[in-house]
Amino acid sequence: MAQLVEVRWHGRGGQGAKTAGYILAVAAAEQGKQVQAFPEYGAERRGAPMRSYVRISDAPIRLRCAVRSPEVVIVLDDTLLETEDVTSGLVDGGWVIVNSSASPAEVKSRMGSPNVRVATVDATRISLETIGRNIPNTPMLGALARLRPDLVDLEGAKAAVRATLGGKLSEAVLQSNYQAVDRAYEEVQTE
């Protein structure tokens, strides 16, 4: 039976959740997987909560709905932990990767979900120090690569950043995104 993995990104408009989902899908497609990636918006404005979904499978994907049973949830803004049910449908033992300077134990206590694994990385700080802007999406890909290399490995994440953003960004900005991916890969903390 083909393995289907679902990933749900929670962010705010302008943080790059949609782009990060597409980058992850490109990385998986480059590894020969079948993929889907699509966003879901509420109020379409910068700063509004939004979700992005990714499905990765060995076989064609026939589902055409929002991700309901993710194995991984990635949260680009930890303030969403108070307003969104980020663990909704998350499989037991699934990962929640949060952009936060807090420890995984502190974040897990805020969520009240005992059967999930929590990781944190200060993607905001990393993106400000490497890219010069608060766009935490590529650092979060680095954290994902560390925790779920079966979905995307470090080199695959960076290659997908180039494939997705290469025509839009200067070489210097691409290199700073690679640095952000590398740093998050090294700095992600788990419980």
Buried (B, 14 or more C-beta within 10 A) or exposed (E): EEEBBBBBBBBBBBBBBBBBBBBBBBBBBBBEBBBBBBBBEEEEEEEEBBBBBBBBBEEEBEEEEEBEEBBBBBBBBBEBBEEBEBBEBBBEEBBBBBBBEBBBEBBBEBBEBEEBBBBBBBBBBBBBBBBEEBBBBBBBBBBBBBBBEEBBBBEBBBBBBBBBBEEEBEEEBBBBBBBBBBBBBEBBBBE
